[in-house]
């Protein structure tokens, strides 16, 4: 599959590289697909289709990507893009229901009060391995003066199609190290909701065991942690990703399924007070964001991966990423650390670009910490249900707040 960005900010996909049911489309199927897409406002020619950002998100929700061996060049695996065409067209119809097309341009409804699309809120049809439609968690640690809240809600897309929430999160605030993990299961994979939960739970468990007795030198003549004491932290985070993948493999073997059925992203951050500052280390596999707030400035602590191919998200289930993992670990030491947020792409994409738009996220979330403990867990869920056109993915957010910064 080939892809490039054109001047109109559209993603370009080669139609001949789109598969259905793991087989190449016939010429008749290609013609039918192009006709159906044109009728839904998607630009195309005989070789390519062109998707705007909203259409691309719908496209990504209805495709799976599988790498297969390239017998001609083993170093460059081939990619099968298997598109659920029926669901793709159906979701395009939902998205288009609130817009009019005039001369190829998208306009808001001409009514003074535009009619919002009607989204159904259906119980998941798959009753095996259920997960809560929404969940939240709260922790406070007085010694560290850290407060953390996290929440995850099912997106409109999953609610409308009677699907499970695929996101998960977990965190632990302690005397030594605070650990946060969030994950986004691949929507096209049958048990990705289970994969994301296995990933975050095992990430926190693994790092807690590694870091419980791990400390950093704080002698007066040091103005930053010793390099030889930071290097093990890099190894711990890399090993954590591999450990979580091994847990996915064990689960897949026990169930007699492919590990790809459990595909998930994983974002992890560990924090520790060091003298009068806070050391923060993070690693990210897949999309989403890790963002640090320092006074009134933003520091991204990660970069999302889109993979080698268009629309491809990197998952921890792939061992091809192992050589890249050490380079994904990032460190920062903050004098005026105020907060850190880890989020899946359902939130991160709504607050892009990170600088300066992510400031708005912190400005609206941090006041939640002024509430009593009993209200925090519910308030983060209510916040996550904000309305934004074109935003219908699962949303997960964990924010750790530094009370000393007040």
PyMOL commands that set and color helices and strands:
alter all, ss='L'
color gray80, all
select helices_A, chain A and resi 15-17+27-38+53-61+85-96+156-160+192-211+227-255+259-262+319-328+345-351+354-370+373-384+403-405
alter helices_A, ss='H'
color red, helices_A
select strands_A, chain A and resi 11-14+18-20+23-24+43-44+48-51+63-68+78-83+99-102+105-108+134-141+146-153+167-172+178-184+266-274+277-285+289-294+297-300+330-334+337-343+395-402
alter strands_A, ss='S'
color yellow, strands_A
deselect
rebuild
show_as cartoon
